Amino acid sequence: MNSPYNGFMKFTRLIGTKDILPGESYQWIALQNRLREASAHFGYREIITPMIEMTHLFIHSVGDVTDIVSKEMYHFRDKGDREITLKPEGTSSVVRAYLENHLTDWTKPVKLYYLDRYFRYEKPQKGRYREFHQYGAECFGSESPAVDTEMIQLAFHLLQCMGMKELVLQLNSIGCPACRPRYREILVSFLTAHELALCPECRNRTDKNPLRVLDCKKETCQKVLAEAPAIVEYLCSDCAVHFLTLQKYLQALSLPFQCNPRLVRGFDYYNRTVFEISSTSLGSQSALLGGGRYDYLVEMLGGPSTPAVGFAMGLERAMMIIQETNSILFHEPSTKIWIANFGGETLHESLTVADSLRRVDVNTEVDLEGKGIKKSLEIALKKEIPYLLIIGEDEIKSQQYTLKDLQLKSQQTMGLSDIIHTVKARYASL
């Protein structure tokens, strides 16, 4: 007989998205819980913001000439004719929530972190998707370089909790509104003089967003940028002292770093400190997380003057390293007992016994179709379940059940309390 669904189209996931299946999904949950625990060590508390925001929030904060806003945002008009965007990054939403919910009244510094999904229309590549997950941390209320230091400490702590090694911190200062205009003028002059050697995209950026040219990875542009003026040479006295003090604190904590005068971030709201931590095990696409200061963003979005610093980390790439290196192993809880029965009253008894076992934290599954011992044994062996519990009519009458140890290939007849004791005694080895 032909199915009524024959001939229907085959559905597949969209390019740049990924199904996280059972087994791996537990690894994701375990990783996120480990990040939550590590964040609490530093006094950070979790914030959860909506998946969608008004488009203007990101245009106003991230910058309309950035790649994210100009090329990568998923945005649409809703039924109320409002411009809506799927979140491409987390900081703007957190700042919006910080203001809207009056977190400005909280005791400073206000320390927040988030674990969320984001969306960007860009070319999928190893460890990078169009729908992706990030961990992010934000700290509001202090301009002290000690806050930058602790934020970098937190970043190292999180990566080390995930078993990451061979970590490299790159550090730079991109100045503030007092000193950056002078540097921008000098940089534009340099880039204009070398315009013919730049790629078309960097030529376009020269006037609109010249600092982003420093981030170009194309070989032709890299040759030109090797001779470009460094912004640290043009910092005002306040920014220079802030940057030097940060380096002093990092040295005191024995946190290794490299000053990289070409390091910038992709968003317009950054100022002063910018940083990036990489792992050499990922090759050319080695960045694990990045962030920096954004002392003017809260004010830009209508709040009081509030210095702030933060970073974000892509979880897909972190999980990829964990899986490839086995740096930490998350073991999904497995079924300990499979209950075989013959249907009817034996199935009813099986459901009751299973409920009792689950209430004392013994993971239990029941043959819900009552197909008997042979079929249940096949299933238990295939699923690598260590115990098979047999419930027939005789077992119901005597309340003594047959427990087969499929690893030791032995069996015993015992009451429910003894079954619980026997299984729990071996839990550590299961």
C-alpha positions in Angstrom: 0.0 0.0 0.0 1.4 3.4 -0.9 1.8 5.9 1.9 -0.3 9.0 1.6 3.0 10.9 2.2 4.8 9.4 -0.8 6.0 12.1 -3.2 6.3 14.8 -0.5 9.5 16.8 -0.5 12.4 15.8 1.7 13.1 18.3 4.6 16.7 19.0 5.6 18.2 21.5 8.0 19.3 24.9 6.8 22.9 25.5 5.8 24.9 26.8 8.7 22.7 25.1 11.3 23.3 21.9 13.3 21.2 19.2 15.0 22.5 18.4 18.5 21.5 14.8 19.1 21.2 12.8 22.3 24.6 12.1 23.7 26.1 15.3 22.4 23.2 17.3 23.8 24.2 16.1 27.3 27.8 17.2 26.6 26.4 20.7 25.8 24.4 20.8 29.0 27.4 19.6 31.1 29.6 22.2 29.5 27.2 25.0 30.1 26.8 23.9 33.7 30.6 23.9 34.2 30.7 27.5 32.8 27.9 28.5 35.2 29.9 27.1 38.1 33.1 28.8 37.0 31.3 32.1 36.6 30.0 31.9 40.1 33.6 31.7 41.4 33.9 35.3 40.3 30.5 36.5 41.5 28.9 36.6 38.1 25.1 36.0 37.8 23.2 34.7 34.8 20.9 37.0 32.6 18.6 35.7 29.9 17.4 38.1 27.2 14.9 37.6 24.4 15.9 36.0 21.1 14.6 38.9 19.1 15.2 42.7 19.5 14.4 45.8 17.7 16.8 46.2 14.7 17.7 49.7 15.6 19.3 48.5 18.8 22.1 46.8 16.9 22.4 49.5 14.2 22.9 52.1 17.0 25.3 50.0 19.2 27.3 47.7 16.9 27.5 50.3 14.1 25.9 50.5 10.7 29.1 50.1 8.8 30.2 46.9 10.5 29.9 43.6 8.7 27.4 42.3 11.1 24.9 45.1 10.5 25.6 45.6 6.8 25.8 42.0 5.7 25.0 39.4 8.4 21.9 40.2 10.4 18.7 38.2 10.1 16.1 40.9 10.2 12.4 41.2 9.1 9.2 43.2 9.6 6.8 41.6 12.0 3.0 41.8 11.8 3.1 45.1 13.7 5.3 46.5 10.9 8.3 46.7 13.3 11.9 46.0 12.2 12.9 42.9 14.2 16.3 41.2 14.3 17.4 37.8 15.5 20.2 38.6 18.0 23.6 38.6 16.2 25.5 39.3 19.5 24.9 39.6 23.2 26.3 42.8 24.6 23.7 45.2 23.1 20.8 43.1 24.5 22.4 42.9 27.9 22.9 46.7 28.0 19.3 47.2 26.9 18.2 44.9 29.7 20.5 46.6 32.2 18.8 50.0 31.5 15.2 48.8 31.0 15.2 46.8 34.2 17.0 49.5 36.3 20.1 47.4 37.1 21.7 50.8 37.1 20.5 50.9 40.8 22.3 47.8 41.8 25.5 47.9 43.8 28.5 48.4 41.5 30.2 46.6 39.9 27.3 44.7 38.3 28.6 41.3 37.0 26.5 39.4 34.5 26.9 36.4 32.2 24.8 34.7 29.6 24.5 31.5 27.6 22.5 32.0 24.5 21.9 31.4 20.7 22.8 34.0 18.1 22.4 34.3 14.4 24.6 35.7 11.6 24.4 35.2 7.9 28.0 34.4 7.1 29.9 31.6 5.4 29.8 28.4 7.5 33.3 27.0 8.4 34.9 24.7 10.9 33.4 25.4 14.3 31.3 28.3 13.0 27.6 28.3 12.1 24.9 30.7 11.1 23.0 29.7 14.3 25.5 29.5 17.1 25.9 29.5 20.8 27.9 31.9 22.9 29.0 32.4 26.5 29.4 36.1 27.4 30.3 38.1 30.5 29.8 41.8 31.1 30.8 44.0 34.1 29.3 47.4 34.6 30.4 50.3 36.8 34.2 50.6 37.0 36.9 52.0 34.7 39.7 50.5 36.8 42.2 48.3 34.9 41.8 45.9 37.7 38.3 45.1 36.3 39.8 44.4 32.9 42.3 42.2 34.6 39.7 40.2 36.5 37.7 39.8 33.2 40.7 38.3 31.5 41.3 36.1 34.6 37.7 34.9 34.2 38.3 34.1 30.6 41.4 32.1 31.4 39.6 30.3 34.2 36.7 29.3 32.0 39.0 27.9 29.3 41.1 26.0 31.8 38.0 24.5 33.3 37.3 23.1 29.9 40.7 21.6 29.7 42.1 24.1 27.2 45.8 24.4 26.9 48.3 26.3 24.7 46.4 29.5 25.3 47.6 32.8 23.9 46.3 36.2 25.1 46.7 39.1 22.6 46.2 42.6 24.0 45.9 46.1 22.7 44.4 49.5 23.5 42.4 51.3 20.9 42.2 54.5 22.8 39.2 56.7 23.6 37.4 59.7 22.0 40.1 62.0 23.2 43.0 60.3 21.4 41.4 58.1 18.7 40.5 60.9 16.3 44.1 61.9 15.9 45.2 58.3 15.3 42.3 57.8 12.8 43.5 60.8 10.8 47.0 59.4 10.7 45.8 55.9 9.8 43.6 57.2 7.0 46.4 59.1 5.6 48.6 56.0 5.6 46.0 53.8 4.1 45.2 56.3 1.4 48.9 56.5 0.4 48.8 52.7 0.0 45.4 52.4 -1.4 46.3 50.5 -4.6 47.9 47.7 -2.5 44.8 47.2 -0.4 41.9 44.8 -1.2 38.7 46.3 -2.5 37.0 45.8 0.9 39.7 47.6 2.8 39.6 50.5 0.3 36.0 50.9 1.1 36.6 50.7 4.8 39.4 53.4 4.8 36.9 56.2 5.0 34.0 54.6 6.8 35.8 52.4 9.4 39.6 52.5 9.1 40.4 50.6 12.3 38.7 47.5 10.8 41.3 47.5 8.0 43.8 46.5 10.7 41.9 43.2 11.1 42.1 42.2 7.4 43.6 38.7 7.0 44.4 39.0 3.3 48.1 38.6 2.6 48.4 41.8 0.4 46.8 43.9 3.1 49.0 42.3 5.8 52.1 43.4 4.0 50.9 47.0 4.0 49.7 46.9 7.6 53.1 45.7 8.8 54.2 49.3 8.3 51.1 51.0 9.6 51.3 53.3 12.6 50.4 51.7 15.9 47.7 53.2 17.9 49.5 52.7 21.2 52.0 55.4 20.1 49.1 58.0 20.0 47.3 57.2 23.2 46.4 60.0 25.6 48.0 60.0 29.0 44.9 58.4 30.7 44.7 55.6 28.1 48.4 55.0 28.3 48.4 54.7 32.1 45.4 52.4 32.0 47.0 50.1 29.4 50.3 50.0 31.3 48.6 49.3 34.6 46.6 46.4 33.0 49.9 44.9 31.8 51.4 45.2 35.3 48.4 43.4 36.9 48.6 40.6 34.3 52.3 40.2 34.9 51.7 40.0 38.7 49.1 37.2 38.1 51.6 35.4 35.8 49.0 35.6 32.9 51.1 35.5 29.7 50.2 38.0 27.0 51.4 39.5 23.8 50.8 43.1 22.9 49.4 43.2 19.4 49.1 46.8 17.9 47.0 45.4 15.0 44.3 43.9 17.3 40.9 45.5 17.0 37.3 44.3 17.5 34.5 44.2 14.9 32.1 46.4 16.8 32.1 50.2 17.0 31.4 50.4 20.7 34.8 49.3 21.9 37.4 51.6 23.4 40.6 51.2 25.3 41.3 47.6 26.2 40.7 44.9 23.5 41.8 41.3 23.9 41.6 37.9 22.3 42.5 34.5 23.6 43.4 31.8 21.1 44.4 28.1 21.0 47.1 26.9 18.7 45.3 23.6 18.3 42.7 25.2 16.0 45.2 26.4 13.3 44.6 29.6 11.5 41.0 29.9 12.9 42.3 29.8 16.4 40.3 32.5 18.3 38.3 31.1 21.2 37.0 34.4 22.7 37.4 38.1 22.4 36.3 41.3 24.1 37.2 44.6 25.6 36.0 47.8 27.1 32.9 49.7 26.0 32.7 52.6 28.4 30.3 54.7 26.2 27.7 52.1 25.1 25.4 52.4 28.1 25.3 56.2 27.6 24.8 55.8 23.8 21.7 53.7 24.5 20.2 56.4 26.8 21.7 55.5 30.2 24.0 57.3 32.6 27.7 57.3 32.0 28.8 53.8 32.9 32.2 52.2 32.2 32.0 48.5 31.2 34.0 45.6 30.0 33.1 42.2 28.6 33.9 39.3 26.3 32.1 36.5 24.4 33.1 33.0 23.6 31.8 30.7 20.8 30.7 27.4 22.3 30.8 25.4 19.0 34.5 25.9 18.7 35.1 25.2 22.3 33.1 22.0 22.1 34.9 21.0 18.9 38.3 21.2 20.8 36.9 19.3 23.7 35.7 16.5 21.5 38.8 16.4 19.4 41.3 16.4 22.3 39.2 14.6 25.0 40.3 17.4 27.3 37.3 16.7 29.5 34.7 13.9 29.1 31.1 14.3 30.0 29.3 11.0 30.5 25.6 10.9 29.9 23.6 9.2 32.7 22.7 5.7 31.4 19.9 3.3 32.1 20.9 0.8 34.9 17.9 -1.6 34.8 15.7 -2.9 31.9 12.5 -4.5 33.2 11.3 -7.5 31.2 7.6 -8.6 31.4 4.9 -10.4 29.6 2.2 -7.8 29.3 -1.0 -7.6 31.3 -0.6 -7.6 35.1 3.2 -8.1 34.7 3.4 -4.9 32.7 1.4 -3.1 35.4 3.7 -4.4 38.1 6.7 -3.4 36.0 5.5 0.2 35.8 5.0 0.2 39.6 8.5 -1.3 40.3 10.1 1.1 37.8 8.5 4.1 39.6 10.0 2.9 42.9 13.4 2.5 41.4 13.4 6.0 39.7 12.3 7.6 43.0 15.7 6.5 44.5 17.6 7.6 41.5 18.0 4.3 39.7 17.6 5.0 36.0 15.1 2.4 34.8 13.4 1.5 31.5 10.5 -0.9 31.0 9.5 -3.1 28.1 6.3 -1.2 27.4 5.0 -3.8 24.9 5.5 -6.8 27.2 7.4 -8.9 24.6 9.0 -11.3 27.1 12.5 -12.2 28.2 14.2 -13.0 24.9 13.3 -9.6 23.3 14.2 -7.7 26.4 17.5 -9.4 26.7 18.4 -8.4 23.1 17.4 -4.8 23.8 19.3 -4.6 27.1 22.5 -6.1 25.6 22.2 -3.8 22.5 21.8 -0.7 24.8 24.6 -1.9 27.1 22.3 -1.8 30.1 24.0 -3.7 33.0 20.9 -5.2 34.7 17.8 -7.1 33.4 15.0 -7.4 35.9 12.4 -10.1 35.1 8.8 -9.7 36.3 6.4 -12.6 35.7 3.3 -13.8 37.5 5.3 -15.8 40.0 7.3 -12.7 40.8 4.1 -10.7 41.4 2.9 -13.3 43.9 6.1 -13.6 45.8 7.4 -10.0 45.4 10.7 -11.6 44.7 12.2 -10.6 41.3 14.9 -12.1 39.2 17.8 -9.7 38.7 20.3 -10.7 35.9 23.7 -9.1 36.0 24.5 -8.9 32.3 28.1 -7.9 32.9 29.0 -10.7 35.3 26.5 -13.1 33.7 24.9 -14.1 37.0 21.4 -13.8 38.5 19.8 -13.6 41.9 16.2 -13.6 43.1 15.5 -10.9 45.7 13.0 -8.3 46.9 12.9 -4.7 45.7 14.9 -3.2 48.6 17.7 -5.7 48.0 17.7 -4.9 44.3 18.1 -1.2 45.1 21.0 -1.9 47.4 22.7 -4.2 44.9 22.5 -1.8 42.0 23.5 1.3 44.0 26.4 -0.6 45.5 27.8 -0.8 42.0 26.9 2.6 40.8 30.4 4.0 40.9 31.5 1.3 38.4 28.5 1.8 36.0 
